[in-house]
Structures are given as C-alpha cells and as structure tokens.
Amino acid sequence: SFQFSPEILAPTHCWPSGAMANPLPTVCALVGHAYTENLDDVDVRILKELEGKVNVVGLEEAIQLGAAGTAVVGVLAATHPPVTGELLDRLDPSGGNIRVVSNYGVGVDHIDLQAAGQRNIPCGNTPGVLTTATADCAFALLLASARNVVAADRFARSAAYTHYQNMVCLGSDVGSKSIGIVGMGRIGSAVARRARGFDMTIRYHNRSASPHAQELGAQLVSLEELLEKSDYVVITCPCTPETRGMFDRAAFERMRPTARLINVARGGVVDTAALLDALQSGRLAGAGLDVTDPEPLPRGHPLLALDSVVFLP
C-alpha cells in the first residue's frame, strides 16, 4: 500500500521519441461507476496537490491523448470506478506506460488486481485516512437508527407537531447493549473503541484474532454467535468472493428481531433483497446504510421508502 506520489512519474518516461514534449506527465482520473468526466467530483485537495506536477484528465481525453502519441502514465481511481484489464489496455494500447493505479480510498474490490499484476502495474490505496471518519459514520448511523433521529427530526418539523408527545418516535437504548463487529481491522477496531464509551458488550468476527481485542474488551466469536447475541451488528469487512452476500436470508433469520444492521463496508456484503424482506417482515428492527448494492439504489426502490432505514450517500 502506498499513497500517490507524482514524483514517481518522471516525464522522461511519458512521451514517445520525437513527439512534442509536454512538460507534465498525464494521469487519467476515473470517477464513479460510469467514468464521469466531471473532475470536480475528485477531492479538490488532491487536484491542488497534483497541480503543476501532473496533467489530470478524464477518461475520454486520456484515450484521445493516447491515440495522438501522448502516454498515460498513471490512473487515479475515485469513488469506486471499475478498473479492468480491458480499460487499462484502452488507456495504454502499446503497454508499459502506466506506472501506477492509485485508489482514493481503502477498498480495492473495484480494481482487477490480477489484470494489473499481469501488466506489471502496481496498485496503491490509502489505508488509515478514512478510519476515523468511517467509524464516526458507523456510530452516527447506529445512534440515528436506534433513536429514530431522522423520523423524529421529520416529525418535529411537520405540522403534526403541535404539543409535546414523549412516546413519539420512541427508540432503543444503546448504552450497555451488545454490539457485533464483522471485520476487526482498523475501522472495526475504531468502532469498538467508540462502543467502549457506551459500555457495550463487544463481540467480533474476523479471519484471525485481533491484536487489539484484549485492550478493547472484545471477544472473538463465530459469525453465528455474533448474529444471535448482538443488538447491533456493524459490518466493516472488505467485499471479497468469500464475504459477498454474507448477510443473506439465513443470516437475518439468526439475528434478533430487535437488532439493527449497520453497513459501512461495501454494499455487496449484504443481499439487498434479503435485507428488504427482513425489514418488511419485522425480522429486523432497522438498518443504517452508508453503502448499498447497487449504489446508488434506483430511485423508487422499496428500501428508500422504509422509515426503519437511515441512509448516507
């Protein structure tokens, strides 16, 4: 893992012999699932850092430059664009020019790492930079779901709120309840630290024991035990072939009907149809979703109509 450094893209490696020299190496910014050309969607701080060091262009312009003899030497991936072998070949038809694929974020499930490796292209991500923010969002969703914050806010603004009603939008306790964390890496550990502040019983499921478990007071358990004993289940694991669809109908049937699911990992870890069914049937009390599958959900999707679900874009 490494962060993008424009110094590794020496201009002497960027331009074919005899071509008019461009003073800056070209980096293709891929934004979103549809490769939108709006570079405004890239963090302005990144563009500012790269200003005067590399020429950042969108996909179509990068392909046009490549056809005109200007090599693309780097790929900057933002907001989970699919980076496939076919795409890399379109950007670098002669091969050997792309020197790095740099991902703005931690997860790299949208990058075909095998295809990049076959082309000798290293891939980097930014582990750690979103740990605090993601853990904060996980607990914000947990609290908002538990305490019906969104529905209560909507009611407080409405014409129906004309006198004090203390039982409207009554929520669930968080303090001293049990939390189950699926994936105990950096983000999972940060969620556990926040849970300690609420005197919660902490269980986690992970491929291996966490070195921080003892200091966090967290117990390693099977996924089945975690689902059965948790009031709140927080997903922080990566989306891999093993975890895709992990939260299916059988998983929701194991959870308590008063439990709430929080997903700040990847939408694909949760079976969307199974989640909808669990919420509509009352087998699950609520959910807080920072991610969905697909993302975004189609407008009019039935999940969007449920008051028991809190979303973050």
C-alpha positions as CSV (number, residue, x, y, z in Angstrom):
1,S,0.0,0.0,0.0
2,F,1.2,3.5,-0.8
3,Q,-0.2,6.9,-1.4
4,F,0.0,8.5,-4.8
5,S,3.3,10.4,-5.3
6,P,3.7,12.4,-8.6
7,E,7.5,12.2,-8.2
8,I,7.4,8.5,-9.4
9,L,6.1,9.6,-12.8
10,A,9.1,11.0,-14.4
11,P,8.3,13.0,-17.6
12,T,11.2,11.3,-19.4
13,H,9.1,8.1,-19.4
14,C,5.9,9.7,-20.7
15,W,6.5,10.8,-24.2
16,P,7.4,8.9,-27.3
17,S,10.7,9.8,-29.0
18,G,10.2,12.6,-31.5
19,A,6.9,13.8,-30.1
20,M,6.4,17.3,-29.0
21,A,7.3,17.3,-25.3
22,N,4.5,18.0,-22.8
23,P,6.0,19.4,-19.6
24,L,3.8,17.3,-17.4
25,P,3.0,13.5,-17.3
26,T,-0.6,12.6,-17.9
27,V,-2.7,10.9,-15.3
28,C,-6.2,9.6,-16.0
29,A,-8.8,10.3,-13.3
30,L,-11.6,7.7,-13.3
31,V,-14.6,8.9,-11.4
32,G,-17.6,6.8,-10.4
33,H,-19.1,3.6,-11.9
34,A,-19.8,5.4,-15.2
35,Y,-16.4,7.1,-15.5
36,T,-18.0,10.5,-15.5
37,E,-15.8,13.2,-16.9
38,N,-16.6,15.7,-14.1
39,L,-13.2,16.1,-12.4
40,D,-15.0,18.3,-9.8
41,D,-16.0,15.0,-8.2
42,V,-12.4,14.4,-7.3
43,D,-11.4,15.8,-3.9
44,V,-10.2,19.3,-4.6
45,R,-7.3,18.8,-2.2
46,I,-5.9,16.0,-4.4
47,L,-6.2,18.2,-7.5
48,K,-4.5,21.0,-5.7
49,E,-1.7,18.7,-4.6
50,L,-1.2,17.5,-8.2
51,E,-1.4,20.9,-9.8
52,G,1.8,21.7,-11.7
53,K,3.1,18.2,-11.2
54,V,0.9,16.1,-13.5
55,N,-1.8,16.7,-16.1
56,V,-5.1,15.2,-14.8
57,V,-7.6,14.4,-17.4
58,G,-10.8,12.3,-17.7
59,L,-11.2,9.0,-19.5
60,E,-12.1,10.1,-23.0
61,E,-9.5,12.8,-23.1
62,A,-6.9,10.3,-21.9
63,I,-7.8,7.9,-24.7
64,Q,-7.6,10.7,-27.2
65,L,-4.2,11.7,-26.0
66,G,-3.0,8.1,-26.1
67,A,-4.2,7.9,-29.7
68,A,-2.2,11.0,-30.5
69,G,1.0,9.6,-29.0
70,T,0.8,11.0,-25.5
71,A,1.2,8.2,-23.0
72,V,-0.9,7.9,-19.9
73,V,1.4,7.1,-17.0
74,G,-0.9,6.9,-14.1
75,V,-4.5,6.1,-13.1
76,L,-6.3,7.8,-10.2
77,A,-9.4,6.0,-9.2
78,A,-12.0,7.9,-7.2
79,T,-15.5,6.8,-5.9
80,H,-15.1,3.1,-6.9
81,P,-14.8,3.1,-10.7
82,P,-14.2,-0.4,-12.2
83,V,-10.6,-0.7,-13.2
84,T,-10.4,-3.7,-15.6
85,G,-7.7,-5.1,-17.8
86,E,-9.7,-4.0,-20.8
87,L,-9.7,-0.5,-19.6
88,L,-6.0,-0.5,-18.8
89,D,-5.4,-1.7,-22.4
90,R,-7.5,1.1,-23.8
91,L,-5.5,3.7,-21.8
92,D,-2.2,2.1,-22.7
93,P,-2.6,0.2,-26.1
94,S,1.2,-0.2,-26.6
95,G,1.7,-1.4,-23.0
96,G,4.4,-0.5,-20.5
97,N,3.5,3.2,-20.0
98,I,1.1,3.1,-17.0
99,R,3.3,3.0,-13.9
100,V,0.6,3.1,-11.1
101,V,-3.0,2.7,-10.3
102,S,-3.7,4.8,-7.2
103,N,-7.0,4.4,-5.4
104,Y,-8.6,7.2,-3.4
105,G,-9.8,5.1,-0.5
106,V,-9.1,1.8,1.2
107,G,-11.1,-0.9,-0.5
108,V,-9.8,-2.1,-3.9
109,D,-12.5,-4.6,-4.8
110,H,-13.3,-2.5,-7.9
111,I,-9.8,-2.9,-9.3
112,D,-8.8,-6.1,-11.1
113,L,-5.6,-6.6,-9.2
114,Q,-4.8,-9.8,-11.2
115,A,-5.1,-7.9,-14.5
116,A,-2.9,-5.1,-13.2
117,G,-0.3,-7.6,-12.0
118,Q,-0.2,-9.3,-15.3
119,R,0.7,-5.9,-16.8
120,N,3.3,-5.2,-14.1
121,I,1.3,-2.2,-12.8
122,P,1.5,-1.6,-9.1
123,C,-1.7,-0.6,-7.3
124,G,-1.9,1.6,-4.2
125,N,-4.6,2.6,-1.8
126,T,-4.8,4.9,1.2
127,P,-5.2,2.8,4.3
128,G,-5.8,4.7,7.5
129,V,-7.0,8.0,6.1
130,L,-10.7,7.2,6.4
131,T,-10.6,5.1,9.6
132,T,-11.8,7.8,12.0
133,A,-14.4,9.2,9.5
134,T,-15.8,5.8,8.7
135,A,-16.0,4.7,12.4
136,D,-17.7,8.0,13.2
137,C,-20.2,7.4,10.4
138,A,-20.8,3.9,11.7
139,F,-21.7,5.1,15.1
140,A,-23.7,8.1,13.7
141,L,-25.8,5.6,11.7
142,L,-26.1,3.3,14.8
143,L,-27.4,6.1,17.0
144,A,-29.6,7.6,14.3
145,S,-31.2,4.2,13.7
146,A,-31.5,3.3,17.4
147,R,-33.0,6.6,18.4
148,N,-35.1,7.2,15.3
149,V,-33.3,10.5,14.8
150,V,-34.3,11.0,11.2
151,A,-38.0,10.2,11.7
152,A,-38.1,12.4,14.8
153,D,-36.5,15.3,13.0
154,R,-39.1,15.0,10.3
155,F,-41.9,14.9,12.8
156,A,-40.6,17.9,14.7
157,R,-40.6,19.9,11.5
158,S,-44.1,18.8,10.5
159,A,-47.5,20.4,11.0
160,A,-48.5,17.5,13.2
161,Y,-46.2,18.5,16.0
162,T,-48.4,20.9,18.0
163,H,-47.8,19.6,21.6
164,Y,-45.3,17.6,23.5
165,Q,-45.6,13.9,22.9
166,N,-42.9,11.9,24.7
167,M,-43.7,8.5,23.1
168,V,-43.5,9.6,19.5
169,C,-40.5,8.1,17.7
170,L,-39.5,6.1,20.8
171,G,-36.2,4.5,20.1
172,S,-33.9,1.8,21.6
173,D,-31.1,2.0,24.1
174,V,-27.5,1.8,23.0
175,G,-25.6,2.1,26.3
176,S,-24.9,-1.3,27.9
177,K,-26.2,-3.2,24.9
178,S,-24.3,-5.7,22.8
179,I,-22.5,-4.9,19.5
180,G,-21.1,-7.4,17.0
181,I,-18.5,-6.2,14.6
182,V,-17.8,-8.1,11.4
183,G,-14.3,-7.3,10.3
184,M,-11.8,-6.2,13.0
185,G,-9.3,-4.3,11.0
186,R,-8.5,-0.6,11.5
187,I,-12.1,0.5,11.1
188,G,-13.6,-2.3,13.1
189,S,-11.2,-1.6,16.0
190,A,-12.1,2.1,15.9
191,V,-15.8,1.2,16.1
192,A,-15.0,-1.0,19.1
193,R,-13.3,1.9,20.8
194,R,-16.4,4.0,20.4
195,A,-18.6,1.1,21.7
196,R,-16.5,1.0,24.9
197,G,-17.6,4.6,25.6
198,F,-21.2,3.3,25.6
199,D,-20.3,0.4,28.0
200,M,-21.3,-2.1,25.3
201,T,-20.6,-5.8,25.3
202,I,-18.3,-6.2,22.2
203,R,-18.1,-9.3,20.1
204,Y,-16.3,-9.6,16.8
205,H,-15.9,-12.0,13.9
206,N,-12.7,-11.9,11.9
207,R,-10.5,-14.3,9.9
208,S,-8.0,-14.1,12.8
209,A,-7.8,-12.8,16.3
210,S,-7.3,-9.1,16.6
211,P,-4.1,-8.0,18.4
212,H,-6.2,-5.2,20.0
213,A,-9.0,-7.4,21.3
214,Q,-7.8,-7.5,24.9
215,E,-7.4,-3.8,25.3
216,L,-10.8,-3.3,23.6
217,G,-12.5,-5.9,25.7
218,A,-13.7,-7.6,22.5
219,Q,-14.4,-11.3,22.2
220,L,-13.8,-13.3,19.1
221,V,-16.8,-15.5,18.2
222,S,-18.3,-17.3,15.3
223,L,-20.5,-15.3,12.9
224,E,-23.5,-17.4,14.0
225,E,-22.9,-16.5,17.7
226,L,-22.4,-12.8,16.8
227,L,-25.6,-12.6,14.9
228,E,-27.6,-14.4,17.6
229,K,-26.3,-12.3,20.5
230,S,-25.9,-8.8,19.1
231,D,-28.3,-5.9,19.5
232,Y,-26.3,-4.0,16.8
233,V,-24.3,-5.6,14.0
234,V,-21.8,-3.4,12.3
235,I,-20.1,-4.5,9.0
236,T,-16.6,-3.3,8.4
237,C,-15.1,-6.2,6.4
238,P,-13.9,-6.0,2.8
239,C,-16.1,-7.3,0.0
240,T,-14.4,-10.4,-1.3
241,P,-15.7,-13.6,-3.0
242,E,-15.9,-15.1,0.5
243,T,-17.9,-12.2,2.0
244,R,-20.1,-11.1,-0.9
245,G,-23.7,-11.9,0.0
246,M,-22.6,-12.9,3.6
247,F,-25.7,-11.2,5.0
248,D,-28.4,-13.3,3.3
249,R,-31.8,-14.5,4.3
250,A,-30.2,-17.2,6.6
251,A,-28.1,-14.5,8.4
252,F,-31.1,-12.3,9.0
253,E,-33.1,-15.2,10.4
254,R,-30.4,-15.7,13.0
255,M,-30.5,-12.1,14.2
256,R,-32.7,-10.8,16.9
257,P,-35.9,-9.1,15.7
258,T,-34.9,-6.1,17.8
259,A,-31.5,-5.9,16.2
260,R,-30.2,-3.3,13.8
261,L,-27.7,-3.7,11.0
262,I,-25.1,-1.0,10.2
263,N,-23.1,-1.3,7.0
264,V,-20.1,1.0,6.4
265,A,-18.2,-1.6,4.3
266,R,-19.4,-2.5,0.8
267,G,-22.9,-2.9,-0.4
268,G,-22.2,-6.3,-1.9
269,V,-21.6,-7.9,1.5
270,V,-25.4,-7.6,2.1
271,D,-28.1,-9.3,-0.1
272,T,-30.3,-6.3,-0.7
273,A,-33.4,-8.3,-1.4
274,A,-32.9,-10.4,1.8
275,L,-32.4,-7.1,3.8
276,L,-35.6,-5.6,2.4
277,D,-37.6,-8.8,3.2
278,A,-36.2,-8.9,6.8
279,L,-37.2,-5.3,7.4
280,Q,-40.6,-5.5,5.8
281,S,-41.4,-8.7,7.7
282,G,-40.3,-7.4,11.1
283,R,-37.4,-9.9,11.4
284,L,-35.1,-6.9,11.7
285,A,-35.8,-3.7,13.5
286,G,-33.8,-1.3,11.4
287,A,-30.7,-0.6,9.4
288,G,-28.2,2.2,8.8
289,L,-26.5,2.1,5.4
290,D,-23.5,4.0,4.2
291,V,-23.4,1.7,1.2
292,T,-25.9,-0.3,-0.9
293,D,-25.9,-2.8,-3.7
294,P,-26.3,-1.3,-6.3
295,E,-25.1,2.1,-5.3
296,P,-27.0,4.3,-5.5
297,L,-30.2,2.4,-5.3
298,P,-32.6,3.1,-8.2
299,R,-34.9,5.9,-7.3
300,G,-38.2,4.3,-6.2
301,H,-36.5,1.3,-4.7
302,P,-38.7,0.0,-1.8
303,L,-35.8,0.3,0.7
304,L,-35.9,4.0,0.2
305,A,-39.5,4.1,1.4
306,L,-38.8,2.5,4.8
307,D,-38.6,4.7,7.8
308,S,-36.7,2.0,9.6
309,V,-33.6,2.6,7.3
310,V,-31.2,5.5,7.6
311,F,-29.0,6.2,4.6
312,L,-25.8,8.1,4.0
313,P,-24.8,8.9,0.4
